[in-house]
Amino acid sequence: MERHIEVEKMETLINLFGSFDENIRLIEKSFDVAVINRGSDVKIGGEPENVDLAIRVIQNLIGMASAGTTLGEQEVRYVISQIREGNGEELETLGQDCVCITSRGTPIRAKTLGQKKYVETIEKNSIVFGIGPAGTGKTYLAVAMAVKAFKSKEVNKIILTRPAVEAGESLGFLPGDMQDKVDPYLRPLYDALGDMLGGEAFHKNLERGLIEVAPLAYMRGRTLDDAFIILDEAQNTTPEQMKMFLTRMGFSSKIVVTGDVTQIDLPRDKKSGLRDAEIVLKNVEGIEFMYLSELDVVRHPLVQKIVKAYERKNLERERASRNHNKGRKNNEGINQK
């Protein structure tokens, strides 16, 4: 069976095929089809069912390319996986909405359906928890939404914070004053803001107090009005710290809390404030929990596999722990008899 697609713009065709035709080769390999282009005409040949799937992938990729997305292996693999799962209609809207423009003129867009829902959830709610593995864009997109709100005058201030738990008691041994000591732990937040605002604008707003990047301990005792506040690495807060942070919220403010419950650096005897919040706040109106998965990872394809492998291992450990506890309780019951 053969089918044809007409691609009007040459730049879209070049984007679709990718460097050395690597995007098309990936589609051919995934669906066992042959893809050939003659000018603006793209011909797909193979088994009818496979051709239909390949056509849907290519049509979605053309739509993304037309919206300004640069297509690479990650984008192609993601579209293939979603088409296989029957999510083609939802994919048609992906990449159409721009969150904000970086200082270099690059548009920031949601790259996965999970990211798209995450952005929409932030827009609609006062407090949002973005929970997911590394590489899902949960912090970067939250910062992008903060910059968008700041530029449109929806808020007067951006506050980014994270616990410096990795430093532990070793903070005192690091050189410099307190700001010098905690800056390495806040560097990812500085980088994200600098990327979106540009170095000069970032430092200017930082000096004017309109942007604040500080460790979580600095939030105590404050009320934060007219601000977009992001708590990053929230899995490393304690329940007391989480409560303290969330109750800083003032009028006309928005809070986004991001974290990965599989990367908790707290001592074993301490409970994660993020895990605690999932239980305590799950039914509170105005607070939404958004979960991203390995499907939303937008780094090297190997990162998805690494995340999935660790998730499997964590599930095995939790299952073994439950079985161990269950066995211990049964033994205690027998001994009591």
KOLBA-726055 format. One record per residue (C-alpha): residue number from 1; residue in three letters; chain; x, y, z. Coordinates in pm, whole numbers. Example, Ala and Ser with C-alpha at 12.3 -4.5 7.8 and 13.67 -1.06 7.14 Angstrom:
! residues 2
NODE  nr rest kette      X      Y      Z
NODE   1  Ala     A   1230   -450    780
NODE   2  Ser     A   1367   -106    714
END
This chain:
! residues 337
NODE  nr rest kette      X      Y      Z
NODE   1  Met     A      0      0      0
NODE   2  Glu     A    118    351    -84
NODE   3  Arg     A     -5    689     40
NODE   4  His     A    111   1043    -30
NODE   5  Ile     A    144   1362    176
NODE   6  Glu     A    203   1704     25
NODE   7  Val     A    438   1929    227
NODE   8  Glu     A    406   2286    105
NODE   9  Lys     A    709   2452    267
NODE  10  Met     A   1062   2329    201
NODE  11  Glu     A   1182   2432    551
NODE  12  Thr     A    906   2216    703
NODE  13  Leu     A   1017   1922    487
NODE  14  Ile     A   1381   1968    592
NODE  15  Asn     A   1276   1986    957
NODE  16  Leu     A   1059   1674    917
NODE  17  Phe     A   1336   1461    764
NODE  18  Gly     A   1598   1584   1013
NODE  19  Ser     A   1975   1583    990
NODE  20  Phe     A   2086   1309    746
NODE  21  Asp     A   1718   1196    732
NODE  22  Glu     A   1748   1054   1086
NODE  23  Asn     A   1386   1144   1177
NODE  24  Ile     A   1242    961    877
NODE  25  Arg     A   1471    662    933
NODE  26  Leu     A   1336    633   1286
NODE  27  Ile     A    978    632   1152
NODE  28  Glu     A   1068    374    887
NODE  29  Lys     A   1227    147   1146
NODE  30  Ser     A    940    187   1395
NODE  31  Phe     A    664     95   1148
NODE  32  Asp     A    853   -110    887
NODE  33  Val     A    763    132    608
NODE  34  Ala     A    954    307    328
NODE  35  Val     A    938    687    305
NODE  36  Ile     A   1051    863    -13
NODE  37  Asn     A   1016   1226   -111
NODE  38  Arg     A   1009   1382   -458
NODE  39  Gly     A   1003   1757   -422
NODE  40  Ser     A    711   1844   -196
NODE  41  Asp     A    555   1497   -231
NODE  42  Val     A    622   1242     46
NODE  43  Lys     A    537    879    -37
NODE  44  Ile     A    487    616    237
NODE  45  Gly     A    476    249    146
NODE  46  Gly     A    423    -72    346
NODE  47  Glu     A    153   -277    515
NODE  48  Pro     A   -178    -80    532
NODE  49  Glu     A   -195    -64    913
NODE  50  Asn     A    170     43    942
NODE  51  Val     A    130    305    668
NODE  52  Asp     A   -173    452    849
NODE  53  Leu     A     24    484   1173
NODE  54  Ala     A    327    634    995
NODE  55  Ile     A    100    885    817
NODE  56  Arg     A    -47    998   1150
NODE  57  Val     A    302   1040   1297
NODE  58  Ile     A    421   1242    999
NODE  59  Gln     A    109   1462    998
NODE  60  Asn     A    157   1542   1367
NODE  61  Leu     A    525   1616   1315
NODE  62  Ile     A    440   1849   1024
NODE  63  Gly     A    198   2033   1253
NODE  64  Met     A    466   2071   1521
NODE  65  Ala     A    722   2186   1263
NODE  66  Ser     A    476   2442   1125
NODE  67  Ala     A    429   2578   1480
NODE  68  Gly     A    804   2638   1505
NODE  69  Thr     A    923   2323   1686
NODE  70  Thr     A   1263   2191   1581
NODE  71  Leu     A   1218   1818   1534
NODE  72  Gly     A   1474   1577   1672
NODE  73  Glu     A   1491   1220   1797
NODE  74  Gln     A   1313   1300   2125
NODE  75  Glu     A   1017   1466   1952
NODE  76  Val     A    984   1187   1694
NODE  77  Arg     A   1002    909   1955
NODE  78  Tyr     A    743   1085   2170
NODE  79  Val     A    496   1128   1883
NODE  80  Ile     A    544    763   1781
NODE  81  Ser     A    472    645   2137
NODE  82  Gln     A    161    862   2166
NODE  83  Ile     A     23    755   1826
NODE  84  Arg     A     70    390   1929
NODE  85  Glu     A   -134    467   2244
NODE  86  Gly     A   -411    636   2045
NODE  87  Asn     A   -348    996   2154
NODE  88  Gly     A   -324   1144   1805
NODE  89  Glu     A   -606   1398   1845
NODE  90  Glu     A   -453   1548   2161
NODE  91  Leu     A   -114   1573   1991
NODE  92  Glu     A   -256   1808   1726
NODE  93  Thr     A   -262   2094   1977
NODE  94  Leu     A     90   2028   2109
NODE  95  Gly     A    344   2301   2047
NODE  96  Gln     A     90   2561   1937
NODE  97  Asp     A     99   2770   2256
NODE  98  Cys     A    415   2958   2350
NODE  99  Val     A    471   3003   2725
NODE 100  Cys     A    734   3275   2683
NODE 101  Ile     A   1032   3379   2470
NODE 102  Thr     A   1389   3339   2597
NODE 103  Ser     A   1643   3621   2584
NODE 104  Arg     A   1783   3460   2267
NODE 105  Gly     A   1443   3468   2100
NODE 106  Thr     A   1368   3098   2140
NODE 107  Pro     A   1001   3020   2213
NODE 108  Ile     A    940   2796   2515
NODE 109  Arg     A    662   2547   2451
NODE 110  Ala     A    529   2236   2620
NODE 111  Lys     A    690   1942   2441
NODE 112  Thr     A    470   1664   2576
NODE 113  Leu     A    101   1623   2663
NODE 114  Gly     A    198   1597   3030
NODE 115  Gln     A    387   1927   3012
NODE 116  Lys     A     93   2090   2831
NODE 117  Lys     A   -145   1983   3108
NODE 118  Tyr     A    107   2102   3369
NODE 119  Val     A    119   2451   3214
NODE 120  Glu     A   -261   2466   3194
NODE 121  Thr     A   -288   2354   3558
NODE 122  Ile     A    -54   2633   3670
NODE 123  Glu     A   -263   2888   3479
NODE 124  Lys     A   -587   2778   3645
NODE 125  Asn     A   -483   2722   4009
NODE 126  Ser     A   -332   2920   4295
NODE 127  Ile     A   -114   2637   4427
NODE 128  Val     A     22   2359   4206
NODE 129  Phe     A    248   2066   4295
NODE 130  Gly     A    452   1946   3996
NODE 131  Ile     A    586   1600   4080
NODE 132  Gly     A    798   1391   3846
NODE 133  Pro     A   1145   1260   3760
NODE 134  Ala     A   1445   1460   3645
NODE 135  Gly     A   1428   1599   3292
NODE 136  Thr     A   1050   1648   3274
NODE 137  Gly     A   1080   2028   3266
NODE 138  Lys     A    879   2080   3585
NODE 139  Thr     A   1108   2353   3722
NODE 140  Tyr     A   1198   2513   3388
NODE 141  Leu     A    833   2545   3282
NODE 142  Ala     A    737   2681   3625
NODE 143  Val     A   1005   2950   3588
NODE 144  Ala     A    878   3022   3234
NODE 145  Met     A    526   3070   3371
NODE 146  Ala     A    665   3299   3643
NODE 147  Val     A    846   3512   3383
NODE 148  Lys     A    529   3527   3171
NODE 149  Ala     A    324   3648   3472
NODE 150  Phe     A    597   3898   3567
NODE 151  Lys     A    625   4047   3217
NODE 152  Ser     A    246   4078   3183
NODE 153  Lys     A    227   4256   3525
NODE 154  Glu     A     13   3979   3678
NODE 155  Val     A    264   3972   3965
NODE 156  Asn     A    517   4226   4089
NODE 157  Lys     A    781   3981   4203
NODE 158  Ile     A    933   3640   4133
NODE 159  Ile     A   1061   3437   4428
NODE 160  Leu     A   1253   3113   4372
NODE 161  Thr     A   1359   2900   4665
NODE 162  Arg     A   1485   2554   4747
NODE 163  Pro     A   1611   2375   5059
NODE 164  Ala     A   1991   2353   5086
NODE 165  Val     A   1962   2007   5237
NODE 166  Glu     A   2243   1861   5025
NODE 167  Ala     A   2481   2094   5209
NODE 168  Gly     A   2367   1963   5548
NODE 169  Glu     A   2601   2059   5829
NODE 170  Ser     A   2887   2115   5583
NODE 171  Leu     A   2761   2467   5500
NODE 172  Gly     A   2979   2610   5775
NODE 173  Phe     A   3292   2467   5615
NODE 174  Leu     A   3230   2635   5279
NODE 175  Pro     A   3411   2966   5210
NODE 176  Gly     A   3236   3306   5204
NODE 177  Asp     A   2928   3455   5366
NODE 178  Met     A   2587   3282   5386
NODE 179  Gln     A   2488   3388   5031
NODE 180  Asp     A   2817   3252   4893
NODE 181  Lys     A   2757   2924   5076
NODE 182  Val     A   2406   2863   4941
NODE 183  Asp     A   2454   3001   4587
NODE 184  Pro     A   2578   2666   4443
NODE 185  Tyr     A   2250   2503   4551
NODE 186  Leu     A   2047   2780   4388
NODE 187  Arg     A   2248   2788   4064
NODE 188  Pro     A   1990   2591   3855
NODE 189  Leu     A   1730   2858   3939
NODE 190  Tyr     A   1969   3142   3851
NODE 191  Asp     A   2046   2972   3519
NODE 192  Ala     A   1678   2926   3427
NODE 193  Leu     A   1593   3290   3501
NODE 194  Gly     A   1904   3418   3324
NODE 195  Asp     A   1814   3212   3017
NODE 196  Met     A   1465   3364   2996
NODE 197  Leu     A   1531   3724   3096
NODE 198  Gly     A   1888   3770   2980
NODE 199  Gly     A   2180   3835   3215
NODE 200  Glu     A   2145   4215   3227
NODE 201  Ala     A   1768   4221   3291
NODE 202  Phe     A   1799   3940   3547
NODE 203  His     A   2065   4117   3754
NODE 204  Lys     A   1885   4452   3726
NODE 205  Asn     A   1562   4305   3865
NODE 206  Leu     A   1761   4111   4125
NODE 207  Glu     A   1919   4434   4252
NODE 208  Arg     A   1579   4607   4262
NODE 209  Gly     A   1437   4323   4470
NODE 210  Leu     A   1183   4225   4202
NODE 211  Ile     A   1348   3885   4168
NODE 212  Glu     A   1460   3690   4470
NODE 213  Val     A   1650   3362   4472
NODE 214  Ala     A   1699   3242   4828
NODE 215  Pro     A   1719   2930   5045
NODE 216  Leu     A   1395   2812   5202
NODE 217  Ala     A   1499   2922   5552
NODE 218  Tyr     A   1478   3286   5435
NODE 219  Met     A   1101   3252   5381
NODE 220  Arg     A   1016   3217   5751
NODE 221  Gly     A    806   3495   5904
NODE 222  Arg     A    716   3663   5574
NODE 223  Thr     A    390   3723   5386
NODE 224  Leu     A    438   3716   5009
NODE 225  Asp     A    182   3930   4822
NODE 226  Asp     A    163   3985   4444
NODE 227  Ala     A    434   3726   4383
NODE 228  Phe     A    494   3413   4179
NODE 229  Ile     A    671   3177   4418
NODE 230  Ile     A    845   2853   4320
NODE 231  Leu     A    973   2596   4569
NODE 232  Asp     A   1212   2359   4392
NODE 233  Glu     A   1346   2023   4520
NODE 234  Ala     A   1050   2010   4758
NODE 235  Gln     A   1107   1640   4832
NODE 236  Asn     A   1390   1758   5059
NODE 237  Thr     A   1167   1967   5285
NODE 238  Thr     A   1030   1840   5614
NODE 239  Pro     A    652   1856   5679
NODE 240  Glu     A    716   2155   5910
NODE 241  Gln     A    910   2340   5639
NODE 242  Met     A    642   2266   5379
NODE 243  Lys     A    369   2404   5606
NODE 244  Met     A    582   2710   5682
NODE 245  Phe     A    638   2775   5311
NODE 246  Leu     A    278   2728   5194
NODE 247  Thr     A    146   2958   5468
NODE 248  Arg     A    368   3243   5339
NODE 249  Met     A    124   3287   5050
NODE 250  Gly     A    -37   3633   5037
NODE 251  Phe     A   -300   3798   4818
NODE 252  Ser     A   -268   3788   4437
NODE 253  Ser     A     11   3531   4459
NODE 254  Lys     A     69   3195   4294
NODE 255  Ile     A    276   2906   4426
NODE 256  Val     A    432   2619   4229
NODE 257  Val     A    602   2339   4424
NODE 258  Thr     A    825   2102   4227
NODE 259  Gly     A    996   1782   4333
NODE 260  Asp     A   1085   1421   4267
NODE 261  Val     A    982   1176   4540
NODE 262  Thr     A   1239    923   4415
NODE 263  Gln     A   1531   1157   4496
NODE 264  Ile     A   1487   1232   4866
NODE 265  Asp     A   1815   1335   5035
NODE 266  Leu     A   1675   1367   5388
NODE 267  Pro     A   1801   1141   5669
NODE 268  Arg     A   1609    812   5683
NODE 269  Asp     A   1431    906   6004
NODE 270  Lys     A   1285   1226   5853
NODE 271  Lys     A    964   1235   5651
NODE 272  Ser     A    952   1424   5323
NODE 273  Gly     A    730   1734   5330
NODE 274  Leu     A    633   1665   4969
NODE 275  Arg     A    511   1312   5043
NODE 276  Asp     A    327   1445   5348
NODE 277  Ala     A    160   1721   5143
NODE 278  Glu     A     32   1463   4892
NODE 279  Ile     A   -168   1305   5174
NODE 280  Val     A   -268   1613   5376
NODE 281  Leu     A   -364   1846   5088
NODE 282  Lys     A   -499   1608   4821
NODE 283  Asn     A   -863   1715   4870
NODE 284  Val     A   -810   2087   4935
NODE 285  Glu     A   -989   2305   4678
NODE 286  Gly     A   -757   2539   4489
NODE 287  Ile     A   -459   2305   4524
NODE 288  Glu     A   -376   2071   4235
NODE 289  Phe     A   -123   1789   4207
NODE 290  Met     A     21   1733   3860
NODE 291  Tyr     A    224   1417   3799
NODE 292  Leu     A    478   1392   3517
NODE 293  Ser     A    631   1060   3411
NODE 294  Glu     A    922    920   3212
NODE 295  Leu     A    715    992   2897
NODE 296  Asp     A    761   1364   2970
NODE 297  Val     A   1141   1347   2994
NODE 298  Val     A   1285   1582   2732
NODE 299  Arg     A   1652   1496   2766
NODE 300  His     A   1856   1224   2592
NODE 301  Pro     A   1642    911   2521
NODE 302  Leu     A   1866    716   2761
NODE 303  Val     A   1739    934   3048
NODE 304  Gln     A   1388    792   2995
NODE 305  Lys     A   1526    440   3023
NODE 306  Ile     A   1728    530   3334
NODE 307  Val     A   1423    686   3502
NODE 308  Lys     A   1209    382   3418
NODE 309  Ala     A   1474    141   3552
NODE 310  Tyr     A   1496    326   3884
NODE 311  Glu     A   1116    347   3912
NODE 312  Arg     A   1098    -32   3867
NODE 313  Lys     A   1363    -80   4136
NODE 314  Asn     A   1179    152   4378
NODE 315  Leu     A    854    -40   4324
NODE 316  Glu     A   1034   -368   4395
NODE 317  Arg     A   1180   -224   4716
NODE 318  Glu     A    841    -93   4832
NODE 319  Arg     A    680   -431   4756
NODE 320  Ala     A    955   -616   4944
NODE 321  Ser     A    921   -375   5238
NODE 322  Arg     A    544   -430   5254
NODE 323  Asn     A    586   -807   5241
NODE 324  His     A    852   -791   5514
NODE 325  Asn     A    630   -582   5742
NODE 326  Lys     A    333   -809   5674
NODE 327  Gly     A    539  -1117   5760
NODE 328  Arg     A    665   -956   6080
NODE 329  Lys     A    311   -873   6194
NODE 330  Asn     A    198  -1231   6124
NODE 331  Asn     A    488  -1367   6330
NODE 332  Glu     A    406  -1131   6616
NODE 333  Gly     A     44  -1252   6610
NODE 334  Ile     A    155  -1617   6625
NODE 335  Asn     A    394  -1547   6916
NODE 336  Gln     A    119  -1371   7113
NODE 337  Lys     A   -103  -1678   7080
END
